[in-house]
Amino acid sequence: MIEVSGLSVSLQGTQILAPTTLRLPGGQITALIGPNGAGKSTLARAIARITPPAPGQVRVNGLDVATTPGRRLARELAFLGQHTGLASRLRVRELVGFGRWPHCHGRPGPADRAAVERALADFDLQPLAGRFLDTLSGGQAQRAHLAMAAAQETPWLILDEPLNNLDLAHARALMAHLARLREAGRSVLIVLHDLNFAAGWADHVVAMKAGRVVAEGAPGTVLTAAQLSALYDTEIAVAEHAGRPLVLHHL
């Protein structure tokens, strides 16, 4: 479980995240949704201690994020942000191997190498494993960074808009992989803009607007026409497919 208590973030005197208190359930996929500037990425980064220390408290599986040593925290959660950057002379397998650093500290053993190979397979990267990162397409590079985060094999995986640059097939494959991680007992917090990926795969949805949490709960209780129309300031219809919400954008 992730417990957030009174967490707020201000940048250059502007409040980006209002004081926020919420609990994110373990063993589930939680989707953060909301319009641009809602504070989704800020909340995800603050939970993962990527942003500077902020007022409030975050506990991940009982560990205080602010005071837990980095090496220990890196074995509890993995974070992948939107802006990864590319080291041009780094090969895909080497990048994915960085995900094992919290476990092996640069001295990989059989278990670490096996974890890298699993991640390469899970993200359809085996044919690209020897390629330099600067020779990849945007989508291929995104999958390589996702594989690195997955190879860290932490109880919590926090992903900030990971579907960027992915085509439909690989976006669906990512969500299916996250569902397998959930079935294995791992927990996922994912920032999403595509509401139907949230509707189709998430167990828990947190809706944000203007730096505040405005709704949270199961997809069927959050992804309603009334709530989404108010959240995005535009008319949105919601139908149902296979027992889950299906979001229909009006033209």
C-alpha positions in Angstrom: 0.0 0.0 0.0 1.1 3.6 -0.6 -0.1 6.0 2.0 0.0 9.7 1.2 -0.7 12.2 4.0 -0.9 15.9 3.6 1.5 15.9 0.6 1.8 19.2 -1.3 4.3 20.4 -3.9 5.1 24.0 -4.8 7.4 25.2 -7.6 8.8 28.7 -7.7 6.0 29.9 -5.3 3.2 28.2 -7.3 1.3 25.4 -5.7 1.3 22.4 -8.1 -0.1 19.8 -5.8 -2.6 20.9 -3.1 -2.3 19.0 0.3 -3.3 15.5 -0.7 -4.2 12.5 1.4 -5.0 9.1 -0.1 -4.3 5.4 0.0 -3.3 3.4 -3.1 -4.1 -0.3 -2.7 -1.4 -2.8 -3.1 -1.7 -5.7 -5.6 -3.7 -3.6 -8.0 -3.2 -1.3 -11.0 -4.1 2.2 -10.1 -4.5 4.7 -12.9 -4.0 8.5 -12.4 -6.1 10.4 -14.8 -7.0 14.1 -15.4 -6.4 17.0 -17.8 -3.1 18.5 -18.6 -1.7 20.4 -15.5 -3.8 18.4 -13.1 -0.8 17.4 -11.0 -0.7 13.7 -12.0 3.0 13.6 -12.8 3.8 15.7 -9.9 2.1 13.3 -7.5 3.7 10.3 -9.1 7.2 11.9 -8.9 6.7 13.0 -5.3 5.6 9.5 -4.3 8.8 8.1 -5.9 11.0 10.9 -4.3 12.0 12.2 -7.7 11.0 15.8 -6.7 12.7 17.6 -3.8 11.3 16.8 -0.3 7.8 18.3 0.1 5.5 19.0 3.0 3.6 15.9 4.0 4.4 12.2 4.2 4.5 9.3 1.8 4.8 5.7 3.0 5.4 2.8 0.6 4.6 -0.6 2.2 5.3 1.0 5.5 8.6 2.7 4.6 8.8 6.5 4.9 9.9 7.6 1.5 11.6 10.8 2.8 13.9 8.9 5.3 14.5 5.5 3.7 18.0 5.2 2.2 18.0 5.3 -1.6 19.3 1.7 -2.0 16.5 0.4 0.2 13.8 2.4 -1.6 15.1 1.2 -5.0 14.2 -2.3 -4.0 10.7 -1.3 -3.0 9.7 0.9 -6.0 10.8 1.5 -9.6 10.0 4.7 -11.4 9.9 5.6 -15.1 9.3 9.2 -16.0 8.3 10.8 -19.3 11.8 12.2 -20.1 14.3 9.4 -20.1 17.0 10.7 -22.3 19.2 8.5 -24.5 22.8 7.6 -24.1 23.8 7.1 -27.7 26.5 4.4 -27.1 24.5 2.3 -24.7 23.0 -0.9 -26.0 19.5 -2.1 -25.2 20.6 -5.1 -23.1 23.0 -2.8 -21.1 20.2 -0.3 -20.4 17.8 -3.0 -19.2 20.6 -4.3 -17.0 20.7 -1.0 -15.1 17.4 -2.1 -13.6 19.3 -4.7 -11.7 21.6 -2.2 -10.0 19.7 -2.1 -6.7 20.2 -5.9 -6.4 23.7 -6.5 -7.7 25.4 -3.1 -7.5 27.2 -3.6 -10.9 28.1 -7.2 -10.3 25.3 -9.1 -12.0 24.9 -12.8 -11.2 22.7 -15.5 -12.8 19.5 -14.2 -11.2 20.2 -10.7 -12.5 21.0 -11.9 -16.0 17.8 -14.0 -16.0 15.7 -11.0 -15.0 17.2 -9.0 -17.9 16.4 -11.7 -20.3 12.8 -12.0 -19.0 12.3 -8.2 -19.4 13.7 -8.3 -22.9 11.3 -11.1 -23.8 8.3 -9.4 -22.1 8.8 -6.2 -24.1 9.6 -7.9 -27.4 13.1 -6.6 -27.4 15.2 -9.7 -28.0 15.9 -8.8 -31.7 17.0 -5.3 -30.6 19.1 -6.3 -27.6 22.4 -5.6 -29.3 21.3 -2.3 -30.9 22.5 1.1 -29.7 19.7 3.2 -28.2 20.2 6.1 -30.7 19.4 3.7 -33.6 15.9 2.9 -32.2 12.6 4.5 -32.9 10.8 6.4 -30.2 8.5 3.5 -29.5 11.4 1.0 -29.4 13.3 3.2 -27.0 10.3 3.6 -24.8 9.9 -0.2 -24.6 13.6 -0.5 -23.6 13.2 1.9 -20.7 10.0 0.1 -19.6 11.9 -3.2 -19.7 14.6 -1.6 -17.5 12.0 -0.5 -14.9 10.4 -4.0 -15.0 13.7 -5.7 -14.6 14.1 -3.9 -11.2 11.5 -6.4 -10.0 10.2 -4.2 -7.2 6.9 -4.6 -5.3 5.7 -1.2 -6.8 6.1 0.0 -10.3 5.4 3.7 -10.9 5.0 4.8 -14.6 4.4 8.3 -15.8 2.6 8.3 -19.2 4.4 5.1 -20.4 2.1 4.8 -23.5 3.8 7.8 -25.1 5.3 6.7 -28.5 3.8 3.2 -28.3 1.7 2.0 -31.1 -1.6 0.3 -30.3 -0.3 -3.2 -30.3 2.6 -2.4 -27.9 0.4 -0.2 -25.7 -2.0 -3.1 -25.3 0.9 -5.5 -24.7 2.3 -3.2 -21.9 -1.1 -3.1 -20.2 -1.3 -6.9 -20.4 2.2 -7.2 -18.9 1.1 -5.0 -16.1 -1.9 -7.2 -15.5 0.4 -10.2 -15.3 2.5 -8.4 -12.7 -0.6 -7.7 -10.7 -1.6 -11.3 -10.8 1.9 -12.1 -9.5 1.2 -9.8 -6.5 3.0 -6.7 -7.7 1.5 -3.2 -7.6 1.3 -0.5 -10.3 0.7 3.2 -10.3 0.4 4.5 -13.9 -0.3 8.0 -15.2 -2.6 7.7 -18.3 -4.2 10.0 -20.7 -6.1 7.4 -22.7 -9.2 6.9 -20.6 -10.1 3.6 -22.2 -6.8 2.0 -21.2 -7.7 3.1 -17.6 -11.2 1.8 -18.0 -10.1 -1.6 -19.5 -7.2 -2.4 -17.3 -7.2 -0.5 -14.0 -8.6 -1.8 -10.7 -8.5 1.6 -9.0 -8.7 5.1 -10.6 -7.7 8.4 -9.1 -9.0 11.5 -11.0 -7.2 14.8 -10.5 -7.8 18.4 -11.6 -6.0 21.6 -10.7 -3.7 19.9 -8.3 -6.4 18.1 -6.3 -7.9 14.6 -6.2 -11.5 15.0 -7.2 -12.6 11.4 -7.3 -11.2 7.9 -6.7 -12.5 4.3 -6.7 -13.3 1.5 -9.0 -13.4 2.4 -12.8 -17.2 2.0 -12.8 -17.6 4.6 -10.1 -15.1 7.2 -11.4 -15.4 6.9 -15.1 -19.0 8.1 -15.5 -20.3 10.6 -18.0 -21.0 13.3 -15.4 -17.7 13.0 -13.6 -15.6 12.9 -16.8 -17.4 15.7 -18.4 -16.8 17.9 -15.4 -13.2 16.7 -15.1 -12.3 17.6 -18.7 -14.7 20.5 -19.2 -16.2 18.9 -22.3 -19.1 16.6 -23.0 -18.2 12.9 -22.7 -20.4 9.9 -23.0 -19.8 6.5 -21.3 -21.1 3.2 -22.5 -20.3 -0.3 -21.2 -18.3 -3.1 -22.8 -17.5 -6.5 -21.3 -18.6 -5.2 -17.9 -16.3 -2.1 -17.9 -16.8 1.5 -18.9 -16.2 2.5 -22.5 -15.5 6.2 -22.9 -16.9 7.9 -26.0 -15.6 11.4 -26.9 -18.2 13.6 -28.5 -17.1 15.5 -31.7 
